[in-house]
């Protein structure tokens, strides 16, 4: 019997249209403003959001540690859906999969985020903390972009 690998699902409601949330996931200059679990800086961000294209983000956490993640886009539907592989450059054998679905709501966007195929529960739990911190910053970025347009 094959043991199912751990996964994580987070649903967030963002006060921004799906196009703006999608841009935050696919435009390096926006990715650099919210990626990472804490207030540490993003050192570099690259994205080529097309099937077979790649992304890479290098960020530093407040403890001074540098993290380097990358992946390949598997599905790309502008403003609706992204599916990409996820791996840490230092542990490529632990490749996992991220699926993001965006749905317009009256208030903005419902983002359904699933990160699956984790190596183990500890990896899942660590990513849950990391993504939760990142999504707090994503909320802030969406509010900042909305006020800049007002």
C-alpha positions as a printed Julia matrix, in Angstrom:
150×3 Matrix{Float64}:
   0.0    0.0     0.0
   1.36   3.41   -0.98
   1.32   5.95    1.82
  -0.22   9.26    0.8
   2.19  12.18    1.2
   1.19  15.07    3.47
  -0.4   18.19    2.0
  -1.5   21.6     3.14
  -4.45  23.75    2.05
  -4.91  27.42    2.94
  -7.87  29.48    1.79
  -7.46  33.27    1.91
  -9.8   36.07    0.97
  -7.94  39.03   -0.46
  -9.34  42.51   -1.07
  -8.05  42.68   -4.62
  -9.23  41.44   -8.01
  -7.92  38.06   -9.25
  -5.71  39.85  -11.82
  -3.81  41.65   -9.04
  -3.38  38.49   -6.95
  -2.21  36.59  -10.03
   0.28  39.37  -10.79
   1.66  39.06   -7.24
   2.41  35.39   -7.96
   3.91  35.9   -11.43
   5.62  39.32  -11.62
   9.09  39.27  -10.04
   8.9   42.88   -8.84
   5.73  42.01   -6.89
   6.94  38.58   -5.74
   9.92  40.35   -4.17
   7.56  42.37   -1.96
   5.81  39.52   -0.13
   7.7   36.26   -0.46
   9.14  34.75    2.72
   7.78  34.03    6.2
   8.96  37.16    7.99
  10.23  40.69    7.37
  13.52  39.46    5.89
  14.37  40.65    2.38
  13.87  38.93   -0.95
  17.31  38.93   -2.58
  16.12  37.95   -6.06
  12.95  36.85   -7.85
  12.51  35.47  -11.36
   9.4   34.15  -13.09
   8.5   32.93  -16.57
   4.82  32.01  -16.06
   4.11  29.68  -18.96
   3.86  25.91  -19.09
   7.46  24.69  -18.89
   8.69  28.07  -17.64
  10.49  28.41  -14.31
  10.52  30.6   -11.23
  13.17  31.12   -8.61
  13.11  33.18   -5.43
  15.99  33.7    -3.03
  15.03  35.24    0.3
  16.58  35.78    3.7
  14.82  35.31    7.01
  15.36  37.59    9.97
  17.67  35.0    11.56
  20.07  35.67    8.64
  19.48  32.34    6.88
  19.22  32.42    3.07
  16.56  30.26    1.37
  16.57  29.46   -2.34
  13.46  27.91   -3.91
  12.56  27.18   -7.5
  10.07  25.34   -9.64
   8.55  24.71  -13.03
   5.1   25.88  -14.1
   2.85  22.93  -15.03
  -0.45  24.79  -15.59
  -0.97  28.49  -16.21
  -4.4   30.12  -16.59
  -4.01  33.88  -16.23
  -5.96  35.3   -13.28
  -7.44  31.85  -12.47
  -4.96  29.06  -11.79
  -1.28  28.26  -11.36
   0.27  24.86  -10.78
   4.02  24.58  -10.26
   6.63  22.29   -8.76
   8.39  23.49   -5.62
  11.84  22.58   -4.42
  14.59  23.98   -2.3
  17.79  24.22   -4.32
  19.62  22.41   -1.51
  17.09  19.51   -1.47
  15.86  18.91   -5.05
  14.91  15.33   -4.16
  12.1   16.72   -1.98
  10.11  18.19   -4.87
   6.49  19.01   -4.07
   3.58  20.61   -5.93
   1.73  23.91   -5.46
  -1.74  24.61   -6.89
  -3.32  28.05   -6.64
  -6.9   28.69   -7.7
  -8.28  32.24   -7.8
 -12.0   32.99   -7.74
 -13.56  36.43   -7.94
 -15.81  37.35   -5.01
 -17.75  40.49   -4.1
 -14.92  41.6    -1.81
 -12.08  40.65   -4.19
 -10.56  37.19   -4.55
 -10.75  33.86   -2.82
  -7.34  32.2    -3.12
  -7.38  28.44   -2.64
  -3.75  27.39   -2.09
  -2.71  23.73   -1.91
   0.87  22.57   -1.39
   1.03  18.79   -1.75
   3.43  15.84   -1.95
   5.54  16.88    1.04
   8.39  14.61    2.07
   6.95  14.29    5.6
   4.74  15.97    8.19
   7.62  18.11    9.51
   8.18  19.57    6.03
   4.45  20.29    5.73
   4.3   21.94    9.14
   7.32  24.13    8.4
   5.8   25.23    5.1
   2.48  26.0     6.78
   4.27  28.49    9.04
   6.22  29.91    6.1
   3.27  30.3     3.76
   1.09  31.78    6.52
   3.71  34.48    7.13
   4.05  35.12    3.41
   0.29  35.44    2.98
   0.13  38.04    5.77
   2.59  40.09    3.71
   0.56  39.38    0.55
  -2.51  40.85    2.31
  -0.49  43.96    3.08
   0.75  44.26   -0.49
  -2.79  43.97   -1.87
  -3.95  46.77    0.48
  -0.97  48.92   -0.51
  -1.62  48.43   -4.24
  -5.34  49.2    -3.78
  -4.61  52.47   -1.96
  -2.05  53.44   -4.62
  -4.77  53.07   -7.26
  -7.36  55.02   -5.26
